[in-house]
Amino acid sequence: PSSYKYPISPKSLQVIAIGTFFGFIIPFILIFAWFYFDDKIHTRDDLKDLNLPVYSEIPYDPNYKNSNISISSITDGSRNPITESFRMLIANLYFSKFSKEKNSNSILITSSIKGEGKTIVSVYLSKLLSMNRSNKVILIGADLRNPQIHKFTEFDKSIKGLSDYIYRDDLKLEDLIVKIDELDILFSGTTPPNPTDLLSSQKCKNL
């Protein structure tokens, strides 16, 4: 009997071609599709095309929890990265359009989902701003569904606040404002069944 010089099966070129296709081309297609359809903001470079100003970047610390700090413990002399980033934010705000327009005296802290740092940003920014004696600062907890500001204080979640003031006519605003050091705070108050209606009411707009 006789035999071929090269094996009939498997065909090495075919195996190499198939391996190359599955090993390089398919992952490339998947990675390209992943980045092409990714519309999330990961770095400040993603904002360049939107022509939006970036005043500061607040670092993310996975070990940083609400229980580690209180509003009273935030001092202007701290040198940790988070406090430094807020100093940069405040400095940039003073040199921005915000400080030049008389009507721009409110800062709204918001995000798309919970857990992105709205409360920490609000607490730090308001406390550090209030340390400047020329500033009169009030922190308003407008998250009526999932209030968190009380966690940075010694007060309980049940303390009356914004929702109670809007819903009830027998409460005075000055009786609901809590003062911690130089900072005034209006907590979220009782969790209502219709937070959107309360926040869109004329009484809230007047406030």
C-alpha positions as CSV (number, residue, x, y, z in Angstrom):
1,P,0.0,0.0,0.0
2,S,1.0,3.6,-0.6
3,S,0.2,6.8,1.4
4,Y,0.2,10.5,0.8
5,K,3.2,12.6,1.8
6,Y,0.9,14.9,3.8
7,P,-2.0,14.0,6.1
8,I,-5.5,14.1,4.5
9,S,-7.2,15.2,7.7
10,P,-7.1,17.4,9.6
11,K,-6.0,20.1,7.1
12,S,-3.6,22.4,9.0
13,L,-4.4,25.5,6.9
14,Q,-8.1,25.1,7.4
15,V,-7.6,24.7,11.2
16,I,-5.3,27.8,11.4
17,A,-7.8,29.8,9.4
18,I,-10.7,28.8,11.6
19,G,-8.7,29.4,14.7
20,T,-7.6,32.8,13.5
21,F,-11.2,33.7,12.7
22,F,-12.6,32.7,16.1
23,G,-9.5,33.9,18.0
24,F,-9.1,37.4,16.5
25,I,-11.9,38.5,14.2
26,I,-14.9,37.6,16.4
27,P,-13.5,39.2,19.6
28,F,-12.6,42.3,17.5
29,I,-16.2,42.5,16.2
30,L,-17.6,42.0,19.8
31,I,-15.2,44.6,21.3
32,F,-16.0,47.1,18.5
33,A,-19.7,46.7,19.0
34,W,-19.3,47.1,22.8
35,F,-17.5,50.4,22.4
36,Y,-19.7,51.6,19.6
37,F,-22.9,51.2,21.5
38,D,-21.5,52.3,24.8
39,D,-23.1,55.7,25.6
40,K,-21.9,56.0,29.2
41,I,-19.6,58.6,30.5
42,H,-16.4,57.0,31.8
43,T,-13.9,59.9,31.8
44,R,-13.9,63.6,31.2
45,D,-12.7,63.1,27.7
46,D,-16.2,61.7,26.9
47,L,-17.6,65.2,27.5
48,K,-15.4,67.0,25.0
49,D,-17.8,66.4,22.1
50,L,-20.7,67.7,24.2
51,N,-18.9,71.0,24.9
52,L,-19.8,70.9,28.6
53,P,-17.6,72.4,31.3
54,V,-16.0,70.1,33.9
55,Y,-15.3,71.9,37.1
56,S,-13.9,69.1,39.1
57,E,-13.5,65.3,39.3
58,I,-14.4,63.7,42.6
59,P,-12.4,60.5,43.2
60,Y,-14.2,57.2,43.9
61,D,-13.1,55.4,47.0
62,P,-14.7,51.9,47.4
63,N,-13.8,51.9,51.1
64,Y,-15.4,55.3,51.7
65,K,-18.8,54.8,53.5
66,N,-21.3,57.3,54.9
67,S,-20.7,56.0,58.4
68,N,-17.1,57.1,58.3
69,I,-17.9,60.8,58.4
70,S,-20.4,63.3,59.7
71,I,-21.2,66.8,58.6
72,S,-19.4,68.2,61.7
73,S,-16.3,66.2,60.9
74,I,-15.7,67.8,57.5
75,T,-13.1,70.5,58.0
76,D,-11.4,72.9,55.6
77,G,-8.0,71.8,56.9
78,S,-8.3,68.2,55.8
79,R,-5.9,67.0,53.1
80,N,-7.6,63.8,51.9
81,P,-8.1,63.5,48.1
82,I,-11.9,63.9,48.4
83,T,-11.7,67.2,50.3
84,E,-9.1,68.5,48.0
85,S,-11.3,67.7,45.0
86,F,-14.1,69.7,46.5
87,R,-11.8,72.6,47.1
88,M,-11.0,72.5,43.4
89,L,-14.7,72.4,42.6
90,I,-15.5,75.4,44.8
91,A,-12.5,77.4,43.4
92,N,-13.7,76.7,39.8
93,L,-17.3,77.6,40.7
94,Y,-16.1,81.0,42.0
95,F,-14.4,81.7,38.6
96,S,-17.2,80.3,36.5
97,K,-20.4,81.7,35.2
98,F,-22.1,80.6,38.4
99,S,-20.6,83.4,40.5
100,K,-21.1,86.1,37.9
101,E,-24.9,85.7,37.5
102,K,-27.0,87.1,40.3
103,N,-29.7,84.5,39.8
104,S,-27.4,81.6,39.9
105,N,-27.5,81.0,43.6
106,S,-28.8,77.4,43.6
107,I,-26.8,74.2,42.9
108,L,-28.7,71.1,42.0
109,I,-26.9,67.8,42.6
110,T,-28.5,65.0,40.6
111,S,-27.7,61.8,38.8
112,S,-29.4,59.1,36.7
113,I,-29.5,56.3,39.4
114,K,-29.0,56.0,43.1
115,G,-25.6,55.2,44.6
116,E,-23.6,57.6,42.4
117,G,-22.6,60.0,45.2
118,K,-25.3,62.7,45.2
119,T,-25.5,62.8,49.0
120,I,-21.7,62.9,49.6
121,V,-21.3,65.6,47.0
122,S,-24.1,67.7,48.4
123,V,-22.9,67.3,52.0
124,Y,-19.2,68.1,51.3
125,L,-20.0,71.0,48.9
126,S,-22.5,72.7,51.2
127,K,-20.3,72.3,54.3
128,L,-17.2,73.6,52.7
129,L,-19.1,76.5,51.1
130,S,-20.6,77.4,54.5
131,M,-17.1,77.7,56.0
132,N,-16.7,81.0,54.1
133,R,-18.5,83.5,56.5
134,S,-19.6,85.5,53.5
135,N,-21.7,82.6,52.2
136,K,-25.2,81.8,53.6
137,V,-25.7,78.2,52.7
138,I,-28.7,75.9,53.2
139,L,-28.7,72.2,52.2
140,I,-32.1,71.0,51.1
141,G,-32.8,67.2,50.9
142,A,-35.0,67.0,47.9
143,D,-34.7,63.2,47.4
144,L,-38.1,62.4,48.8
145,R,-38.0,58.7,47.8
146,N,-34.7,57.7,49.4
147,P,-33.4,60.4,51.7
148,Q,-29.8,60.0,52.9
149,I,-28.6,63.2,54.4
150,H,-29.7,62.2,57.9
151,K,-27.0,59.5,57.8
152,F,-24.3,62.2,58.1
153,T,-25.9,63.7,61.2
154,E,-27.2,62.6,64.5
155,F,-30.8,63.0,63.4
156,D,-33.2,60.2,62.6
157,K,-34.8,59.6,59.2
158,S,-38.2,60.5,60.7
159,I,-37.3,64.2,61.3
160,K,-39.7,66.6,59.6
161,G,-38.5,68.5,56.6
162,L,-39.3,69.5,53.0
163,S,-42.2,67.1,52.3
164,D,-43.9,68.1,55.6
165,Y,-43.5,71.8,54.8
166,I,-45.0,71.5,51.3
167,Y,-47.8,69.2,52.4
168,R,-48.8,70.9,55.6
169,D,-49.9,74.5,56.2
170,D,-49.3,74.5,59.9
171,L,-45.5,74.3,59.8
172,K,-43.2,77.2,59.5
173,L,-40.0,76.9,57.5
174,E,-37.8,78.3,60.2
175,D,-39.0,75.6,62.6
176,L,-37.9,72.8,60.3
177,I,-34.4,74.1,59.5
178,V,-31.6,72.5,61.5
179,K,-28.3,74.2,62.0
180,I,-25.1,72.3,62.2
181,D,-22.1,74.5,62.7
182,E,-22.4,77.3,60.0
183,L,-24.6,75.1,57.7
184,D,-28.5,75.2,57.6
185,I,-30.2,71.9,56.6
186,L,-33.7,71.2,55.5
187,F,-34.1,67.5,55.6
188,S,-36.3,65.5,53.2
189,G,-38.9,64.8,55.8
190,T,-41.6,62.2,55.8
191,T,-41.5,59.9,52.7
192,P,-44.6,60.8,50.7
193,P,-46.6,58.6,48.3
194,N,-46.5,61.3,45.6
195,P,-43.0,63.0,45.7
196,T,-43.3,64.2,42.1
197,D,-46.5,66.1,42.8
198,L,-45.0,67.8,45.9
199,L,-41.8,68.8,44.1
200,S,-43.8,70.3,41.2
201,S,-46.2,72.2,43.4
202,Q,-46.3,76.0,43.6
203,K,-45.3,76.0,47.3
204,C,-42.1,74.1,46.4
205,K,-41.4,76.6,43.7
206,N,-41.9,79.5,46.1
207,L,-39.5,77.8,48.5
